[in-house]
Amino acid sequence: MVCRGDNKALMKTLIDEKQMAGSMQLIYIDPPFYSRTDYDAVVQAGREKIKHPAYGDRWEEGMAQYLKMLSGRLRLMRDLLSETGLIWLHLDWHVVHYAKVIMDEIFGEENFVNEIIWTYKSGGSGKRHFSRKHDTLLVYSKTKKYAFYPLKEKSYNRQFKPYRFKGVKEYRDDAGWYTLVNMKDVWQIDMVGRTSSERTGYATQKPEQLLERILQCCTREGDLCADFFCGSGTLPAVASRMKRRFIGCDIGNLAVESTVSRLAENGASFSVYDLDPPKASKIRVKIDWQEQEIPASDKVLLKIKLISLREKNMARCADEKSREKVREIQKEDSLQLVCAWSLDLDYQGGVHRPEKIFARKKGILPRETEQIVSRGKTISVKISDIFGNVTYERIETGNEREPKTAVY
């Protein structure tokens, strides 16, 4: 499941209405780091790269406001965590020392499991301090019954030569001789590179290898995992591939639509919920839809085609250069601004539950589709643009009228 909205409201709903307290084997969160800055995403439209605001990490009332936000949500996560589960809090030098004290209070000092140091090569350089090249992941349990599956790593012998100790199994690769030992708490994993195939362009995206390692050590197939600050959707994407159930939530439109597109491109099965649907769309889309009778059948062939998209407000782009690029794309081929679109073929009102999702693969987006649907069904069409804006259209099938073009 992917949800757009305040994660606090979602967690309360899961606990109070869905009776999901104690159901989650893994909770991983990568919240804002209290960096007191704003972050941009670089989104792709055709051959153009466009800079667009992703999220802000500024706090008018300072540290107290930030820690209040974090601690209130951690208490709800404790209620959601299973007796055998683990929670992973991903932060850096800005506030991790304060967060450690809060985690001790909420989960108990005795339930501290690990402090993982994730070190990488990029970012964090400066002339007045040592280069800041690591993040910290605080790992806590709810009880002493937590599940943990130790991972192994290579430990190279001195001078890369064989020890030949009795009872010690040794291996050899191109670098030399090594043994396998339990993995240590310092992890060297590269950040997502600019040319990486998993790169979405979303700010502060975390590498899939990091989440793979986390999932491997404390979950099994079928376990429920959650990320309530899911950003570009790395945990949902990896959890789906590793056959774990997942819940991903973010308050930002761009984050949610990036996650949905990423999952759709990977062929994942999931539902999408919006806790607070926007009252007015920031985009206008033109589509064409037609019905064709199927002889001796209560079904019709529905043909839907995207025609064009218009952005209503260019000011939200990060700079004038990006705004100008968007204007040119709208003139040349405005559908390059569409990130993904989806169909709910039996819309019941309220929540759009996509049965068919069309996302870009290698830059190519399907612009039309044919679907066989039951006569009299309401079809919901959802279109999202590269900035995370969404809009909807309703199609009532079985009406005896001429096909028309819908504009919204």
Salt bridges, closest charged atoms under 4 A:
ASP6 OD1 - ARG73 NH2 3.00
ASP30 OD2 - LYS206 NZ 2.81
ASP38 OD2 - ARG58 NE 3.15
GLU48 OE1 - LYS325 NZ 3.73
ASP92 OD1 - HIS94 ND1 2.86
ASP104 OD2 - LYS100 NZ 3.30
GLU105 OE2 - ARG75 NH2 3.13
ASP135 OD2 - HIS90 NE2 2.86
GLU153 OE2 - LYS184 NZ 2.65
ASP173 OD2 - LYS154 NZ 2.88
GLU208 OE1 - ARG241 NH2 2.83
GLU208 OE2 - ARG262 NH2 3.04
GLU212 OE2 - ARG241 NH2 2.86
GLU257 OE2 - LYS382 NZ 3.15
ASP274 OD1 - ARG4 NH2 2.99
GLU293 OE1 - ARG375 NH2 2.94
GLU311 OE1 - ARG316 NH2 2.10
GLU320 OE1 - ARG323 NE 3.07
GLU320 OE2 - ARG327 NH1 2.93
GLU324 OE1 - ARG327 NH1 3.29
GLU328 OE2 - LYS331 NZ 3.97
ASP333 OD2 - ARG367 NH2 2.77
ASP346 OD1 - LYS377 NZ 3.37
